């Protein structure tokens, strides 16, 4: 019986990132969906599978972070004068809630590459081969950006914000509680890390032709207002110094996104002309 030749794994991967698809406009796609709604069922089932795996990743990451919760809490409390010993719990359930909140953030941070990969797997069938290649390369870069944003908030923002918080009114000793300290630390790390993804998201959207650098540049005034509002929400203090410290990296990332969008547009035009 003759053997059936099967393409090796490398050839399959190459075909997956080089295969071409038929182009269709958004209106044609919407019309097709309205005429044949049953075509959405396979996508809904696929999305359910991706969501289940994402939840499993979060459970595993949170469980692992919960196992090492004490070293993590000690690391997050280092900016305080006496570290973890500076915190005093008042409620009985306060330590438990604090550990769960911190474990959830750390679990999300550890599972972030896998979560991004599941999201990519859901949208990949609708992308062209070269678009799949660029977007999957963005996953490790996005992880690095997320970690960089959290590191910036921890090493540069917290050391300036905490002295203002602890000595805002002279003569009043501040009782630092776990359910007040860790939530604002967790929120700051999470939102600054998340906003660090903005240049990468803009670059991907510009490569796909969904965002233009000129539009972002023309809307810079609106962007400054949005950044100020976000900085006011994220910043734990109300003084202008710490708010400016939060706004500075956001403004830099916004204009960096504009530059990346122009670069992506130029490359897209060159490929279209070729």
N, C-alpha and C positions, 0 to 999 in steps of 0.2 A: 504494500500500500504506500503510495507516494506521500512524503512528508509535506505538510502545509507550512509554507514559509510565513512567519509572522514578523512584522516589523519590530525592531528592537525598541527599547524604552527611549533611547536618544532620538531615534527617528520620530517617534510619537510626540515627544516634547517639541522637536523642531517644527513638526507639522502644526502643532497646537498654537505656536507663536508666529507662524507664517501663513496660515490658511486665510483665504479671503472670503468675505461674505458679501451678499448682495446689499447695496445701499438702498435704504427706503426712508422717506421723509417722516417726520413726526406725525403729520396729518394722516398719512397712509397707514402708519402703525396703529393710531387711535381708531381709524375706521375699521381696520381688520379686527381689532379687539371688540369693537361694538357689534360687528357682524357675527363674530364667532367667539363669544365670551368663554366657551368651554376651553379655549386655548390657554386661559389663565390658570387652569387647575394644575398643570405640571409645574408652573412657576411657584404657585402657592405651596405645593407640596415640597418643592426644593427649598423654599424659604423656611418652611417649618423645620426641615432637617438642619439647616444652618443655624437657626435660632436655638434648637435643642443642643447642638454642639457648643454654641457660645455660652449657654447657661452651664453646661458641664465644665467648660474651661474656667468660668468664674468660680464655680464650686471648688474645683481642685486648687486654683490659685488662692482663694480665700482660706481654704483649709490649711494649705501650706503656710500662709502668712500667719494664721492663728497659732500654728505650732510654734513659730518663732516670734510671737507677739512681744515678749519682754525685751529682746534685743532691739526690735523695731521701735518700741516706745522709748527706750533709752536713747536711741539715735535721734528721734524727733524732738526729745526734750533737751538735747545738748545745748541749744541756744539759751536756755534758762540759766540763771546764775548758779544754781546747785543741781542742775539737771533734773532727773526724774524725782529727786527728793524735794524739789520746790513745789510739787503738785500736792494738793490736799483734797481728797474726796469728801463730800458732805453726804450725798445720798448713798444708800446701800447698793443700788443698781448702777451707780455711776461708772465704776471701773469696767463692768461688763459691757455697757454700751460703748464706752471708749474703745475697748479692745475690738469690738465687732466693727465699729466704724473704720478704724485704722486697718484692720485686716481686710475689709472690703476694698479699700483703696489700693492696698498693696497687691491684693489678688487681681484687681483690674489691671494694674501696671504690669504684672507678670504675664497676664493672659492677653495683653494688648496686641502683640504680633499675631497670635492665633486668631483673635477676634477680627483683626484687619484682614487676615487671609480668608476667613469665612465670608466676609463681606465682598472681598474681591472675587471669590469663587461664585458668588451669586450673580454678580454683574458681568463676569468674564465671558459667558456665552454670547452676550450682545455686543462685544467689542471685536474689533479687527485684530489680526495677529500682532501687529506692531504696537497697538494700543494695550494689548494684554502684557506685552513685554515691558513697556514703560511703567504700567501701573503695578505690576508685581514687584518691580524693583523699588517702588515707592514704599513698600511695606517695611523693610528694614530701616530705610531712611526715616520713615515716620516714627518708628520706635526710638531711634536716636534723638530725633527732635523732641519727642515727648519727655524722655529722660533728661535732656538738656534743659528744657523749660523747668522741670521740677528742681533740678540742681541749682539753676539760677535763683529760683524763689527761696530755696533753702539756705544757700550760702551767701546771697547778696541782699535779699529783701528782708528776711527774718531778723538778721543782726541789727538792721536799722529800725525795724518796726517795734521789736520787743522793748527796747529801752524807753521809747515814747509811751508805750502802753503801760509799763510798770511804774513810770514816774511822771505820769501826765499831770497829777496834782501833787505838789510837794507836801510832805507830812502825812500822807495817807498811804498806809501799807496795803498793797494789793494782794488779796488771797487768790492765788492761781489755782483754778479747779480743772481737773481733767476734761470735764464736759464742755468747758469754754475754751481751753487752750488747744486741744487736739482738733476740734472741729474747724477752727479758723486756720490752723496749720494745714489740715487736710484740704480744705477748700482752696487755699492759696496755691498749694502744690498742684492740685488737680487742674484748676482753671488756667494757670500760667502754662503748665505743660500742654493742655489742650489747645490754647491759643498759639503755641509754638508750631502747631501743625498747619496754620493758615497759609504760609508761603507754599508748602508742598501741595496743599489742596488747590490753590490757585494755579500752580504750575500744571497740575494734571488736567484741570478744567480748561486751561488755555490750550494745552496740547490737543484736547478733544474739540476745541473750537467753541466752547460754551461760555468762555469769559474772554474779554478783551482788555488789554492794559490801558488803552485810552479811556475806556469807561471807568475803570478804577481810579485813574488819575483825575478825571473830571469830578468824581464824587469824593474827593479827599476831605472836603469840609464836613460832609455827612459822616464820613469815617471817623474824623476827629471827635465829633460829638458822641458817636457810639462807643469809641474807645474810652472817652472820659466817663461815660455812664458805667461801662463794664469795670473800669479801674476803681470807681467809687464803690461798686458792689463787692469787688474782690478784696480791696485793700482793707485790712483789719482796723486801721486808724482813720481818723477824719482829717488829719493835717495834710497840708498841700505837699509837704516834702515826700512823704511815703506814697501819696497818690501819684506824684510826678515820677517817682521811682518805678511805679507799676506801669505808668503810661509810656515811659521811654522805650522799653523793649517792644511794646505793642506797636508804637508808631514806627519803629525801625522795621519790624516784621511786615507791617503793611506796605511800606515803600519798597521793601525787598520783594514782596509779592508782585508789585507793579513791574519791577525790573524783570523778574522771572517770567511774567506774563508776556512782556514784549519779546523776550528771547524765544519763548515757545511759539509765539505768533510768527516770528521771522523764520524759524525752522519749518513751521507748517507751510508757509508760503513757498519756501525753497523746494520742499518735497512736492508740493502741488505743481510747481512750474516744471519740475523734472519729470 
